[in-house]
Amino acid sequence: MSERQALQQLPKAAFGQVISAEANYVRVNISHLDTSAAADSETTSSSSSSSSSSSSSPSSSQDEDAAQLLQSRHASHSQASSSSSSSSDVPPPRTQLLCTVRALLKKINQRVLVGDRVRVHGIDWLEGRGVVESVQPRSSELADPAIANVGHVLLLFGLTQPPFEPQQVSRFLVSLGASGLPVTLALNKCDLLPESEVTLRLQQVASWGYHAVAVSCETGQGLNEVAQALQGAVSVVAGPSGAGKSSLINALRMGRHKPEAAGLVGAAVAAAEAAGAAADEQGYEESDQAAAGYTDSSSIEQQQQPASPSAAAAAADSSRSFLAVGDVSKIGRGRHTTRTVTLIELPFGGLMADTPGFNQPTLDRVASADLARLFPEFNAAVEAQGGCRFADCMHLAEPGCAVTAAELERHEHYVKFLAEIKAREEYDVRVMQLAKQRREGALKVVSGRGGVVRYEARLDQKHRITSRRRQKQRLWDDSAEEQQE
């Protein structure tokens, strides 16, 4: 039985995780096959073949040939599943599929994000194609960057090139802090500044209530501490363009931040080198299997020729190739080298998502009532003073406010963010009111005496008569604002 026929008999559905999203396609890393549909088809075929015994022998022989082909393709997994012959234990012949998104998901505005766990059906194992049919429930979701099912956030900023901007850092901390995920703050390029300036910057961040790690992808400083925070977790690295996100991932995976750089020393680098050696050994094993007559599922046309050890090692090394790294511009800004969100496997365990740089993350998912609790130093000041005078204090100009009395550094950032969030909330209220007016129309039904029903024009708020009580209250508020100014 040919391999093409064996691949055509595999289950046409599988479960996997989206590792990258392109213009009209998503790349899915297949975790296991969905054999429920295949089991149903097998039961129906077996019931239909029971009536005619002559047609049962060819199908059973074809199933045996397909099982033998899959076992020979995945020799490393055959020892664990030698006793059981169930198709659910057989790993898929391809690790990745290039898939389109079902039209129904687009109609219901169901976005497929990187990190989503999806079900793929209609798989063409020969071409490596499929269609994303459904998206599993998400454990977490971020807007900037757009990614799902992550459990940890690594915020990376440059101490210089681009310069460290406290308001920008506060905006990132507030935006990602609203998600409820643990955040690790790292300050890159500490080798470009004197140690005294780096210490002052770390103390400044500590006064905000955060612990920061000084990192250098050139010398390897702080990489071990970052690796410990990322180990065994699905993390995402975020920050402005030019901060060195791709360089950090290269240093953790490859032992250097770019190919021509010098090698680093550390636990993370040792793990990366061990993973590279394991990948090389796996490449040689695959080349030996190819020489013994086994084929590679990545390309049907090249399966007839055995791969040499050097070619297999090059293929294994390409799977852990360097990410593109660009220098900053003449004005000290990033060049947006990374354009898409991509999940990358780390050698010491866990996944890391490399994301494009952006300078202004959104605050659309932060409510004005919850903004103050996203500033740790505000909470510490309130606890130290025993609370503010008013329970609903917004920490602006209220008397007896513990935050304004503490004269904190980031209070001005809080005032700007609060004004932006309130403007957005007022706009959302106006949009909802306009939508309600469109639904209700320009007329309203009024019941008169005797149950007579008549229609009257629905007046806007500006056409209604203002009561004397409201007029006095407005004058009182205006005079109070003038006195505060």
C-alpha positions, 0 to 999 in steps of 0.5 A: 500500500502506498503512503499516499493511500495511507495518508488519505485514510487518516482521520480528517479532524484534529485538535491543535493550537494556533502558533501564528496568524498570517493575512488570510491563514493561521498556522496550527500546531497539531497536538492529537488526532480527533478519532471520533469521526473516524471511529464512527466511520469504522463502525458503519463500514464494519456493519456494512461489510459484515453482510459481505465477507468478500469485501472485508479482507481488503479493508482490513489489510489496508488498515494494517498497512496504514497502521504499520506505516504510521508505526514506522514513521514514528518509531520513537512512539511505537515502544510506548504503544506497542501493546495497544493498537488504537489510532488515538495513541498514534501521533499525527504525521504532520506537526503543523497545518496551514489552515483557513478559518471557517466562514461562519466564525467570521460571520459571528465575529469569532476571532482566531487568535494566536494561542487559541485551541482549535479543532481542524477538520477537512485535513489534507495530509498530503498538502498540509492544509485544513479548515479551523472549524471551532475555537475552544473556550479561552482561559485568558485573552489580551488585546495588546498584544492580541493573544489568548490562553497565556498565563504570564506576561513579560514586559520588556523595556529598554533603558536606552535606545529607545529611552525609558519613558515612565508614562509609557511604562505605566500605561503598559503596566495598567493595560496588562495589569487589568488582565489579572495575569502575573507580570514580570518587568525586565529592563534591557540594555543595561550594559549601555548605561553606567551601573549607577544609572541602572540602580536609580532606574531600578529604585524608581520602579521599586517605588512604584511597587514593582520588582524589575530585572536588569537584563543585557542580551549582550553580556547575559546579565539577568537572563537566568532570572528571566528564564526561571520566570518563564520556565514551564509557562505559556508567556508573552513578551510585550513592550515598545518597538526596539526594546529587544524582545526578539533579541531576548528570545534569541538569547534564551533559545540560541545562546546569543541574541544574533548569529554574529554575537559572542556566546553567553554563559548561564543556565538558560544558555546551557539549556539552549545548547542542550536543546540544540544538541538534542535537536541535532541528534534527532536530525541524525536519527531521522536521517538514519531512518530515511536511509533505512527506507522511512520517509519524512511527512513534510514533503511527499516529493522528497520522500523517495530520497534518503536525507544525509546527516548534514542535511538533517542537521541543517533542517533541525537547526533551521527549526530553532533558527534566529529571529530577525533582529534590527538596529534602532533608527537614527532617532533611537526608535525601533524599526518594527522588525517583528510584524506578527505574533508567533508562539515559540518553544523554549529549550528549558520548557514553556512557550514564549510569544514574540509580538510586534512592538507598539507604543500605546497599548489600549485602555479599553478594558479598564474601568474608571472605578478600577483604575486606582487599584492598578497602581500598587503605590496607591494601595500602599498609601491608602493602607498607610493612612488608614484610608481616604476620607470618602469611600468613593474617592477618585484621588483627584482633589477630594479633601482627606485623600491619602493618595494626593497627600502622599505626592506620588510620582505616578499621580499625574499619569493616573490623572491622564489615564482617568480622563481618557477612560472617562471620555471613552465611557461617556462616548459609549453612553452616548452611543448607547443612547443614540441606539436606543433612540433609533430603536424607539423612534421619534414618537411615543405613545401617551394614554389620555383620559378615558383610555384614549391613546395618542402619539406625541413627539419624543423630545431630546433632553435639551428641549425639556424644561430644567427644574429649579432644583437642578438649576440651583444644583448646577450653580452650586457646582459651578461655584464650587469648581471656581473656588477649587481653581 
